[in-house]
Amino acid sequence: MSLSSLEFQAASAESAPEQAIEGRSQWQLTWRRLLHDKVAIASIVVILVMVILAITAPLFASLTGHAPDQAFTNTGTTSTGAPVGPGTHGFLLGTDYIGRDLFIRILYGARISLFVGIVTTAIATLAGVSIGLIAGYFGGWVDTVLARFIDTVLAFPYIVLALALAAIFSPSLTIVIGVISFFSWAGISRIVRGQTLSLKEKEYIEAARSLGAGPWRIMFIDILPNLLGPVLVLATLYIPIAVIFEATLSFLGIGIPEPTPSWGSILAEAQNYYTVAWWYVVFPSVALLVTTLAFNLLGDGIRDAMDPRTERIFAAGSQRRRSRRRPSVVSAFSAAGPSAEFPDPPRQPMPPTP
């Protein structure tokens, strides 16, 4: 490069307008790391597809003419009364034991599972964060009482409570949401309590107290924003737990009552037909597996993206892989050895020892 070109580049750089360096927030950095995680992006796509299918379930029902609780005894069952297979008589995924369209029932079951998972997680997160903040910040007898209550909830068998409530009030969607929410908030509250115990000793909290800030302002203005990261990860991981929770209750007959379709109730009905109708078990199980796996992988991706060490770990790993694939020139020459074009230099004779 000539001297004139260097002078021209220097002059153009000096005449260029100054641009302010814009910093990135923690959420922007997290989103940037998450976009580089292919597994997390694939999980988001799968979750969006499941949500769209659940929302458009009535549209699919109207297009096919098959209601979720409509039984087709003539075309939906064989002459022996067994369910028909996938693709038979217009049933995309086959039928159930009384001739109902399994595809439509799985879509409507997704509405129930996703609704229960999201609503119960929202309730559990709100309650868990509030109780955890109060227990961790105030301490003393308040922390002792709330901590023992959290331990009691975590130790209580949820199936026993669900059976008791179902026997008294009969199974319903309200009972399912109440039971799952009651047993989900305690785990979130324990994590929030531990984080609050650590954060309330920081210097900026002491500065807020010295400026006259009250306890509620400190908890929800100063401490809570620093807890949003762990709480978001926990909420993402609690949604599949709630989905499995609801499917378990419905499978046992104490969840969503018939004729409302649920993945757990569909699997419970398929117990006696898995030998003659494999699709009756496989397709609801795959829907349940794919949904819960996508949420779990997304939660793991968000947890890794919120960790600032993750980017350095990935960068170090990729640098090591590049160094293994691209050996150095020195090692290449040393492996090749001397040749006719590049012989070894002559060795100098050693001087005689006296």
C-alpha positions, 0 to 999 in steps of 0.5 A: 500500500502506497503512502498516498493511499495511507494518507487518504485513508487517514484523512477520510477517517478524520473527516468522518462523523463521530459515532457513539459506541452503544452498549448492550444490555444484559437482555440484548446479550442474552438474546444474541447468545440464544440466537447462536444456539441452534437447539434453542431456536429449533425448540422455539420453532417446535413450541410455536408450531404446537401453539399454532396447531392448538389455537387452530384446532377448531379450524381443523375440526371444521375442515375435516368435519370431525368434532373432538367428541363425535364418534363415527361408529360406521367408518371409524371402527372395523367390523370387530369394533377395533379402531381404524388405522392412520389414513383410513376413511379420512382419519389422518392419525386413525381413530380411538376405541369408539371411532373418534378422530385421533388427530382432532383429539390430540390437537384439542388435548394440546389446548388443554396441556398448554393452557394448564402448563402456562397458567399454572406456571404463571400462578406458581411464579407469581406466588413463589417470587412473592413469598421467596422475596418476603422470606429472604428479605425480612428473615427472622421468624418470618423466614423461619415460618415461611421456610418450614411451610415451603418444606412441608409443601415440597414433602407433601404427596400431590397424588393424595391431595388430588385424590382427596379433592377429586373425591370431594369436588369431582375432577375438573379443570379448576382442581387440576390448576389448583393442585399443580399451582399449589405444588409448583410455587414452593420450588421457585420460592426456595430459589428466590429466597436463597438469591434474596438472602445473598442480594440483600447484603450487597452495597447497593441495597445498603445505599438504598436503605441509607437513602430512606427506601422502604423494604417493599421498594427495595424488594420489588425495585432493587432486588427483583430485577436481579432475579428475573434471569433465574426466575425466567429459566425456572418458569421455562422449565416448570411448564413441561413439569406442569404438562406432565403433571396434568397428563398424570392426573388425567391418566389416573382419572382425577384430571380433566373429565370426559369428553374433554380430550387430554393427552393423559386421558387418551393414553389411559383409554389406549391401554387396552388397545395398544396391541391392535392399534399402535397409533392409539399410543404412539401419536399422543405419546409423541405429542407429549414427548416433543412438547415437554422436550422442546420446553426443557431444551429451551430452558437449558438454552436460556440458562446457558445464554444468561451465563456470561461465561458461556460465550467464552467457553464456546469461543475457546472450544471453537478455537481449540477445534480450529487449531486441531484442524489446522496444524502449524507450519513448523510441525508440518516441516518437522514431520516431513523431514529433510529432502533434496531441496531442503537438506539439513545443515552440516554439523560442525565438528566438536572441538577436542577436549583438553 
